Amino acid sequence: MNKIALIINYDKENAYAVASELVSFLKDKAEVYCPDTYKEIPLGVTPASEERLFSLCRVVAVLGGDGTIIATAKKCAEHKNILLGINIGNLGYLSTFESSNLSNAARLLLSDDIHYDDRYMLCVRIYSSGKETVCYHALNEIVLSRADGSRLADFTAYHNGKTVCHYRADGIIASTPTGSTAYSLSAGGPVVSPDADAMLLTPICPHMLRARPIVLPPKLVEIKSDCVSQLSVDGQIFSSVGKDDYITIEKSQYTARLVHSEDLSFYDILQKKL
């Protein structure tokens, strides 16, 4: 019998009702598990520790918005789980189904032949006095922005000791193709197909007429700023970067497996959602 993990964002309206309806379609056909930290557990769902849940289940269904999917995708990447997103948020760009289509979502969850996309992630490290202090992984983007709100900052990216770009701006975004439709797009970056092997560097509010986003291979890039900065990872993790510190960004060892819609292509979703 299939084992399916269920991640629910209870901050979303009707989350419990949607989860219960989904479980009713899976009833007697699969063993469904959810984190044992939930205060509300739908009938027929077995609570388990997150470690056991991700180790035990091949497929993870996420009820929430893009933020919930991104946070869960990183955990899934470590265990090589397949993630299927069901949107009960606003945009739901990364979701495969809407909450109005739970029967089809359940049918796919129970299938032995689930098609998914491998979405590469980025790894960012902070170095202080030449030593690595922290390491994070991002599905969408890594942002280095000025911490002092009163002035612009200089951001310079290097590869193999050569300058890739220099921006006098509020910050710089390093984005995956998956994240090209997120913050980078809002900052004027291009849309990149998720199967492209590329990384985007996009300035945030540059005070330079010649400043343009750059698309390059996802190889090791070092970024420095001339002031104390703030590092943001997928808008969920934040860390301070000192004036004399620097960060490195490269392709992560982890890959997120996101179920794709068999009816809609990337370009269909692009037109529909945006």
C-alpha positions in Angstrom: 0.0 0.0 0.0 1.2 3.5 -0.9 2.6 5.7 1.9 1.8 9.4 1.5 3.0 12.2 3.7 0.6 15.2 4.2 2.0 18.7 5.0 -0.7 21.2 5.9 -0.4 25.0 6.3 -3.1 25.6 9.0 -2.7 29.4 8.6 -4.7 29.0 5.4 -8.4 29.2 5.5 -10.3 25.9 5.3 -7.0 24.0 5.6 -8.4 21.3 7.8 -11.5 20.8 5.6 -9.5 20.5 2.4 -7.1 18.1 4.1 -10.0 15.9 5.3 -11.5 15.8 1.9 -8.2 14.8 0.3 -7.8 12.0 2.9 -11.3 10.8 2.1 -10.2 10.2 -1.5 -7.1 8.3 -0.3 -9.0 6.3 2.3 -8.4 2.5 2.2 -5.9 3.0 -0.7 -2.9 4.5 1.1 -1.4 5.0 4.5 -1.4 8.8 5.1 1.0 10.4 7.6 1.4 13.9 8.9 3.8 15.6 11.4 3.0 14.8 15.0 3.4 18.5 15.9 0.0 19.3 14.4 -2.8 20.2 16.9 -5.4 19.1 14.4 -5.0 15.8 12.7 -7.5 14.7 10.1 -9.4 11.4 10.7 -7.5 8.5 9.2 -4.1 10.2 9.3 -1.2 8.8 11.4 1.0 11.3 13.2 4.8 10.7 13.0 8.0 12.6 13.5 9.2 14.6 10.5 12.3 12.4 10.2 10.2 9.2 10.1 7.6 10.8 7.8 10.1 11.9 5.1 12.1 8.7 5.4 9.0 6.5 5.2 7.0 8.1 2.4 8.0 8.4 -1.3 5.4 11.1 -2.1 4.6 14.2 -0.1 1.4 16.2 -0.6 1.6 19.8 0.4 -1.6 21.8 1.2 -0.6 25.5 1.2 0.9 28.2 -1.0 4.3 28.6 -2.6 6.0 29.4 0.7 4.8 26.1 2.2 5.9 24.2 -0.9 9.4 25.9 -0.9 10.0 25.1 2.8 8.9 21.5 2.3 10.8 21.0 -0.9 14.1 21.5 0.9 13.2 18.8 3.4 12.1 16.5 0.6 15.3 17.2 -1.3 17.4 15.7 1.5 15.3 12.4 1.4 14.6 12.5 -2.4 10.9 12.6 -1.9 8.5 13.6 -4.7 6.4 16.7 -3.8 2.9 17.4 -5.1 1.6 20.8 -4.3 -2.1 21.6 -3.8 -2.8 25.3 -3.7 -4.9 26.7 -0.9 -3.0 30.0 -0.9 -3.0 32.9 -3.3 -0.9 32.6 -6.4 0.2 28.9 -6.0 2.6 29.1 -8.9 4.5 25.9 -7.8 1.3 24.0 -7.2 0.2 21.1 -9.5 -3.5 21.3 -8.4 -6.0 23.7 -7.0 -8.1 22.7 -3.9 -11.1 22.4 -6.2 -9.5 19.4 -8.0 -8.7 17.1 -5.1 -10.0 13.9 -6.8 -7.4 14.2 -9.6 -4.8 15.1 -7.1 -5.6 11.9 -5.1 -5.5 9.9 -8.3 -2.0 11.1 -9.1 -0.8 10.6 -5.5 -1.9 6.9 -5.8 -0.3 6.4 -9.1 2.9 4.3 -9.4 4.0 6.4 -12.4 4.3 10.0 -11.2 6.0 12.4 -13.5 8.1 15.1 -11.9 10.7 17.7 -12.7 14.1 17.9 -11.1 14.6 21.5 -10.0 18.1 22.3 -9.1 18.8 24.4 -5.9 21.5 26.9 -4.9 23.8 26.6 -2.0 25.0 29.8 -0.2 27.8 30.0 2.3 28.9 33.0 4.4 32.6 33.5 5.1 33.9 35.6 7.9 37.7 36.0 8.3 38.1 33.4 5.6 36.1 30.7 7.5 32.7 29.4 6.6 30.1 30.2 9.2 26.8 29.0 7.8 25.5 27.1 4.8 21.9 27.3 3.4 20.1 25.9 0.4 17.5 27.8 -1.8 14.9 26.6 -4.3 14.0 30.1 -5.5 16.6 32.7 -4.7 19.3 34.1 -2.5 19.2 37.8 -1.8 22.0 40.0 -0.5 20.7 43.5 0.4 21.9 46.5 2.3 21.1 46.5 6.0 21.4 50.3 6.3 18.2 51.8 4.8 19.7 55.2 4.4 22.3 54.6 1.6 23.0 52.6 -1.5 25.6 49.9 -1.5 28.1 48.4 -4.0 27.7 44.7 -4.8 30.3 42.9 -6.8 30.2 39.3 -8.1 33.3 37.3 -9.0 34.0 34.0 -10.7 37.5 32.5 -10.7 38.8 35.9 -9.6 37.3 37.8 -12.5 34.5 40.4 -12.0 31.2 39.1 -13.3 29.2 42.3 -12.5 29.1 45.3 -10.3 26.0 47.0 -9.1 25.4 50.1 -7.1 22.0 49.2 -5.8 19.8 48.2 -2.9 20.8 44.6 -3.3 21.5 41.6 -5.7 19.4 38.5 -6.3 20.9 35.2 -7.3 18.1 33.1 -8.7 17.5 29.6 -10.0 15.3 29.1 -13.1 12.5 28.1 -10.7 12.9 31.4 -8.9 13.0 33.4 -12.1 9.3 34.0 -11.8 9.5 35.2 -8.2 11.5 38.1 -6.8 13.9 38.3 -9.7 11.0 38.9 -12.1 9.7 41.7 -9.9 13.1 43.3 -10.0 13.2 43.2 -13.8 14.9 39.8 -14.4 14.1 37.5 -17.3 11.8 34.4 -17.1 13.9 31.3 -17.6 12.5 27.8 -18.3 12.9 25.6 -15.2 14.9 23.0 -17.1 17.6 25.5 -18.1 21.0 25.0 -16.4 21.4 28.6 -15.5 21.7 31.1 -12.7 20.4 34.7 -12.8 22.0 37.7 -11.1 19.6 40.6 -10.9 20.2 44.0 -9.3 17.5 45.5 -6.9 16.8 49.1 -7.7 20.2 49.9 -9.3 21.3 53.5 -9.5 23.1 52.8 -12.8 21.7 53.2 -16.3 23.8 50.3 -17.6 22.8 47.8 -14.9 21.2 44.7 -16.4 20.5 41.2 -15.1 23.0 38.5 -16.1 22.4 34.9 -16.9 25.3 32.6 -16.3 26.1 28.9 -15.6 25.4 27.9 -12.0 29.1 27.7 -11.1 30.8 29.1 -8.0 30.2 32.9 -7.7 31.6 35.0 -4.8 29.7 38.2 -3.9 31.0 41.0 -1.7 29.4 44.3 -0.5 31.0 47.5 0.8 28.7 47.6 3.9 26.9 45.4 6.4 24.3 43.4 4.5 21.4 41.0 5.1 21.2 37.6 3.5 17.8 36.2 2.7 17.3 32.6 1.6 13.9 32.1 -0.2 12.5 34.9 2.0 12.4 32.4 4.9 15.9 32.4 6.4 17.8 35.6 7.3 21.4 36.2 8.3 23.7 39.2 8.8 26.8 39.5 6.6 29.5 41.8 7.9 31.2 44.5 5.9 34.4 42.4 5.6 32.6 39.1 5.1 31.5 37.6 1.7 29.2 34.9 0.4 29.7 32.2 -2.2 26.8 30.7 -4.3 26.9 27.6 -6.4 24.6 24.7 -7.4 23.5 22.7 -4.4 24.0 19.0 -4.1 20.2 18.7 -3.5 17.5 18.6 -6.1 13.8 19.2 -5.6 11.4 16.8 -7.2 8.2 18.7 -8.1 5.3 16.9 -9.7 4.3 18.6 -12.9 0.9 18.9 -14.5 0.4 16.6 -17.5 -2.2 19.0 -18.9 -0.3 22.3 -18.6 3.2 23.1 -19.8 5.5 25.6 -18.1 4.4 28.2 -20.6 0.7 27.5 -20.0 1.2 28.0 -16.3 3.2 31.2 -17.0 0.3 32.7 -18.9 -2.4 31.4 -16.5 -0.7 32.5 -13.3 1.1 35.7 -14.3 
